[in-house]
Amino acid sequence: MATLNVPPTLSDLSEKNPFRFLPRNTRRVYDVLAEVYPLSTMLFHSDAHKVALSLAGVTDGMKVLEVATGSGEMFRRLLRRNPNGLTCGIDISPNMAARTQRVARRLLPDAVAHCQAVDARNMPFKDGAFDAVVCCYLLELLGEADILQTMSEMRRVLRPNGKLALVLIGQQLPAFNTWYKFIGSLAPAFLGRQVESSIPEVMDSYDFRLEHDQQVRQGCYPSRVVVARR
Ligand SMILES: C[S@@+](CC[C@H](N)C(=O)[O-])C[C@H]1O[C@@H](n2cnc3c(N)ncnc32)[C@H](O)[C@@H]1O
């Protein structure tokens, strides 16, 4: 593996309250929400998922990983694009991972899908195992050190020249940012906080080469899709 540059100091991601970004709190919350979460995905995330799929370079026969599948809406898009390849998914919430696996098996029984409850900070995959890695709306839920660790893991499991597609909550709408900061403070384990503007610099520090950077708006909900090559 290539030597990495020293990551930047993510001072704008720092959060003084150590309780906010504990993975076990996030896991509990998302475990409880697994059956109703598809509604949230449909209302806020589906347009950005489509853009990410179109830019991620996934073709049939690839080995693809989705990190933080949630209830599996993007995972099924990836499976439909890659019916003869291998599509793996992970989520820290056992209920989310189980739902993703169950629905994928039911709707796409012939595709090869493996979704398991795994923490993105330590993934049980070999170096360079995947042609593409996709990760939507996870980094907002991680503390500063965990963002760096997860980025390092995503880079490790991606083959050289493979593509990483990230979807982040956009920060281009000031009114939305104010609102998100408020509701995020009420439910930090569920909503986290916006980190989008810092992420390209982090990717750069891990030697990713940026290929696409697109803003998407679904109603009043902004997203940013960033695709880079290892
Ligand atoms: C905001 S949801 C996004 C779900 C889905 N990717 C989407 O686009 O709708 C975040 C997901 O990340 C998962 N998650 C949070 N921390 C994680 C971690 N450390 N490792 C893996 N998954 C994690 C949560 O359980 C949840 O399902």
The ligand as a Tripos MOL2 file, in Angstrom:
@<TRIPOS>MOLECULE
LIG
   27    29     1     0     0
SMALL
NO_CHARGES

@<TRIPOS>ATOM
      1 C1        -27.9540    7.8640    7.4700 C.3       1 LIG1
      2 S1        -27.9950    6.1230    7.3030 S.3       1 LIG1
      3 C2        -27.7010    5.9750    5.5710 C.3       1 LIG1
      4 C3        -28.1690    4.6650    5.0180 C.3       1 LIG1
      5 C4        -27.9860    4.4750    3.5230 C.3       1 LIG1
      6 N1        -26.5790    4.4450    3.1680 N.3       1 LIG1
      7 C5        -28.6920    5.5300    2.7190 C.2       1 LIG1
      8 O1        -28.0810    6.1070    1.8320 O.co2     1 LIG1
      9 O2        -29.8970    5.7400    2.9240 O.co2     1 LIG1
     10 C6        -26.4460    5.6750    8.0060 C.3       1 LIG1
     11 C7        -26.2040    4.1980    8.1670 C.3       1 LIG1
     12 O3        -24.8510    4.0340    8.5940 O.3       1 LIG1
     13 C8        -24.7980    2.9830    9.5200 C.3       1 LIG1
     14 N2        -23.5660    3.1530   10.3090 N.ar      1 LIG1
     15 C9        -23.3120    4.0780   11.2570 C.ar      1 LIG1
     16 N3        -22.0760    3.9300   11.7540 N.ar      1 LIG1
     17 C10       -21.5270    2.8840   11.0970 C.ar      1 LIG1
     18 C11       -20.2520    2.2390   11.1610 C.ar      1 LIG1
     19 N4        -19.3020    2.6450   12.0060 N.pl3     1 LIG1
     20 N5        -20.0320    1.1820   10.3430 N.ar      1 LIG1
     21 C12       -20.9890    0.7600    9.4780 C.ar      1 LIG1
     22 N6        -22.2160    1.3350    9.3760 N.ar      1 LIG1
     23 C13       -22.4740    2.3850   10.1780 C.ar      1 LIG1
     24 C14       -26.0880    3.1130   10.3200 C.3       1 LIG1
     25 O4        -26.4290    1.9210   10.9960 O.3       1 LIG1
     26 C15       -27.0770    3.5010    9.2140 C.3       1 LIG1
     27 O5        -27.6920    2.3680    8.6550 O.3       1 LIG1
@<TRIPOS>BOND
     1     1     2 1
     2     2     3 1
     3     2    10 1
     4     3     4 1
     5     4     5 1
     6     5     6 1
     7     5     7 1
     8     7     8 2
     9     7     9 1
    10    10    11 1
    11    11    12 1
    12    11    26 1
    13    12    13 1
    14    13    14 1
    15    13    24 1
    16    14    15 ar
    17    14    23 ar
    18    15    16 ar
    19    16    17 ar
    20    17    18 ar
    21    17    23 ar
    22    18    19 1
    23    18    20 ar
    24    20    21 ar
    25    21    22 ar
    26    22    23 ar
    27    24    25 1
    28    24    26 1
    29    26    27 1
@<TRIPOS>SUBSTRUCTURE
     1 LIG1         1 GROUP 0 **** ****
